[in-house]
Amino acid sequence: MIQKKSTNKSTKKREQSNPVFQVKEPILLMDFLIKNLTDKSRNNIKTLLKDGQIWVNDIKNTQFNHPLLPGNTVEIRKQKSKEATVIQGIQVIYEDDYVIVIDKNSGVLSMATEKRDQVTAYSLLSDYVKKRDSDAKVFILHRLDRETSGVMVYAKSQKIQEWMQRDWQKIVTERTYLAIVSGHPQKKSGTITSYLKENKSLKVYSSQDATEGQLAITHYEAHKTNKHYSLLKVNPETGRKNQIRVHMQDMGHPIVGDKKYGSNQNPISRLGLHAWVLAFIHPVTNKLMRFESPVPKKFSALFVEKPPKQEE
């Protein structure tokens, strides 16, 4: 574990002035708050969540159904939180001396490629930190495809980057994506396993031959359905390039908007893949950090139940 810096005075003052509760059993955040904030009504608590005054493990949390685990801390801050920093194409949702977490828009590259010299999440974030400190840098830990939106984390030093990448499979405790696919999988939940390899045209293909690529394992569960599409919760056990997209094609239900991997439908005018949840062990504090990106409106709208037409 990387050595933690001493706590500064401002942090100590904040900890003394704001109520902090320890979680002793698994429970949803709203139920925990109702149980512990006996002087506040449910509406009062909803307002605290809306105003960003509830912090779980030092992370602002506005989700009433956020699952709490034993050892988590819940802090009630007296001051309303400032709005998250919005930069063209990305939103900074958490930052400390060691890591920085963003919510990336669909259509933004994670980093530059050999063939593209344009604005990326990495370049935007680099400019953002350098405005405050010309020597500041950010270091890439993982990537999202250009058309995939959602949560990403970057390191703020090479030492942190190397430590986190070395133990990535151990420190990342949850990676959940939302995928809109064509049709309805025969099984409501399951696991797809294959070996993935990239060809000369930069397209990843799947094989059951272990000599034909790297092992890739993807778990999925049906979350919502409508007449033509399914919204799946997807947890990749491994992190191969285009893994979820290829495995959805393997299953016979490609992700909407994904022409590269077999889709001829695009009801939301974008790729139907969103990095919804990312949870990891902080490299310095050793605390569990969990970040959840709002479900894109286009995703939700596709699965809204429309009321039946009224007879005139």
N, C-alpha and C positions, 0 to 999 in steps of 0.2 A: 504494500500500500504506500502511496506517495505521501510524504510528510505534510501534515496540515499546518497552515500558518496560524498564529495565535489569533484569537477572536478580538476584533477591534472594539473600542469603547462604544461606538454608536450601536453595534449589534447587541452588546450587553445591555445598554439602556432600553433598546427595543424589546429584548426578551423580558426585562423586568416590568415594563409597562403594559405589555399585551398578554392576556390570558393564554396559556399554553396547556393543552390536554394531552395525556398519553393514551393511546389506544391499547386496550388489553385483550380484545377479542375481535374476530372478523365481524364487520358491520358496515352498512352503507352510510355515507357521509351525512345525509339528511337525518337519518335515525340517530346517529351519534350526536349531532348538534341539538336535536330536540331533547335528547336524554340529558345533555350536559348544560345547555343554556336554558335552564328552567324559568328564567325571568323574561324570556322572549317568546313571542308567538311564532307560528309557522311562517306567517307573512313577513315578520321581522327577519327571520333567518333567511328567507328567500331573497330579501333585500341585501343582506350581508353578502350572500353568494353573488348576486348580480353586480354589486359594487366592488367585487374583488377583495373583500376583507377577510375571506377564509383562506388560510394557507396550510397545505398539507406537506409536511417535510420540506418546509421553506419554499414551496411552489404554490403560487396562486391557483386556486381551484374554484371553478364556478359550476361544476357538475354535481347536482344534488344526489345522483345515484353512483357517485364515485366509490368504489370498494375500498374500505380501510382494512389494514392488517395489523396484528399485534406488533407493537414497537413503533408504529407510525406516530407522528406528532401532529396535532391540529392547533393552529394558532389563530386567534381572533384579533385582527389588527384594527386599531381605532380609526386609522385614516383610510379613505377610499383609495384604491389603486389607480395609478395613472394608466391610460390606455397603452396597449402594447405598441412598441415602435414599429411603424409600417414603412417599409422601403419598397421601391418599385419591384413588384413580383414576389416579395417575401415579407414575413412578419416575424420580428424577434419576440419570442414568447417567454424566454428565460435566459438569464446571463449571470455568471459569477466570475471569479478570477480564473476558472479552470475550463469551463465549457460554455457553449452558447447554443441555444436551441431555437430553431426557426420553424415556421409553417410556410412551406413553399407552394406557390401557385402552379397550377397546370400550365404547361407551355414554357416554363423556365428550366433551362439546363442546370444540372447540379454543378458541373464544371466544364471547362472548355475541352473540345476535342481537337484532333489534328486538322479536321476539315472545317471547323467552325471557330471564328474569332468574334465572339459577341458577348453580350452581357449574360452572366451566369449567377446562380445563387452564391457561389464562392466569391466572385469578383464584387458583388454587391455587399456581401458581408465584410470582405476585406476593406473596402472603402469606408464602411460604417465604423469599424474599430479604429482605422487610421485617422479619422477625423478627430478623435479624442487623444490618440497617442500615435505619433508617426512611426514608432517602432513596433506597434502591435501587429499581430498576425493571427490568422485562423488556419486550422489544419483539418483536412478532410478525413472523416472516419468511415463514411459509407455514402452511397449514392441512391438517388431515385431517378427513374426514367424521366425524360423531359416532360411527357404528358401526364405523369403521375403527380398528384398533389399530396401535401401532408407534412408530417413531422420529420425533421432531420436534426442531428446533433453534430456539432463541430468542436474540436479541441482548440484551446487557446495557447498551447505550447506544443513543441515537438515531443517533449517528454510525456505529456499527457496522451498525445496521439499514439505514440508507440505502446504505452501501457494499455490503453483501451483496445487498440487493434489486436494486440497479442492475446488478450483475454476476452475478446468480443463475445464469443459464444457463452462464456460464463457470466459476464456482467450484464448482458442484455437479457432481461427476464421476460419481456413480452414485446412482440412485434405483431400488431394486428392490422390488417388491411381490409378495406371494404372493396369488393369487386362486383360490378354489375355484369352479369353474363346473360347470353341468349338462352332462352328456354329454361328448363327445370332439371337439375341433376337427378338421376334415378334414386340415389341415396341422399338423404338430407345432410349427412355428414360423412366424412371419409378422409383418406390419406392417399396422396399421389406420390409415387416414387419412380424416379428414372435417372438416367445419366445425361447431362447436358453438355453440348459442345457447340462452339461458334464456328460457322463456316467462313469462307473467304469474302462472302457478301455481307458479313456481319450479322447474319441471322442465326439465332440459336435453335438447334434442333434437339429432339429428345430420342433416346435409345434405351433399350433394356439391356444392352451389352455394356458391362462394366469397363471394358477397354475403350469405349467410345465417348468418354467424357467424365465429368465430375458428378458425384452423387448429389441429387437434389430431392428434398422431401418437403411436401406442402400439405398442410392440414386445412380442411375447409368445413364450414357449417352454414346451412341455409339460415338467413336472418329474416328476410322478407321476400315475398313473391307477388307478382301480378300475372296477368294473362300471358304475357310474352317473355318476361324477364325474371331473373332471380338476383337478389342482393345477398352476397355471401360474405361471411367473416372468414378471412384467410390468414393463417399463421404459418409463414415459411420457417421450417426448422433449420434450413440451410439458406445461404444468401447468394445464390448464383444469379448472374445477369439474366434478366427477362424471365426469371424462374416462374413467377405466378402466371404471367401471360402464356408461356409455353404449356404449363400444366393445365390451365383452363382449356386450351386448345386440345390437349391430349384427352381431356375428359369429354370432349365433344360439345362444350359450351364455352366458346371463346368470349373474351371480354368485349363488350360493345365498344365500337370505335377503333378496334384494333385490327386494321386491315393486314398488318404484317403477320399476324397470327390467326388468320381465318375468319375474322368477323366481316359481315357485309351489312351490319346494322349499326346505326349511330343515333339513338333517340335523344341523347343529351349533348350532342355536338362537341364531344371531347372523349378522351379515353376514360373508360369507367373503372378507374383504379385510384384508390386514395389511401395513403399511409395514415391510418386513423389513430393508433396508439403506439407509443414507444416508451418502454420502461427500462431503466438501467441502474446499476449500482454506481453511485458517484465515486470517481477515482480518488477523491481526497477525504470526503466526509464519511464515506461508506454507507450513506443513506440511500434508500430506494427512491429514485426520481421517476415519476410517471407523468407523461404528457399526452393529452388527447386533443386532436384537432377537430374542430366542428365538422360535422358531416356536410359536404357540399350541398347547397340548396337544390342543384339539379338532380342529385342522387335522391334526396328526400321526396322531391316533387314527383318523381317517376313512380313512387310507391304509395302515394296518397290515395286513399280510397275515396272515389267520387260518389256522392250521394245519388241514388236513383232519380231519374227524371220524374217530376210530378205531372200527373195527368191534368190537362187543362179542363 
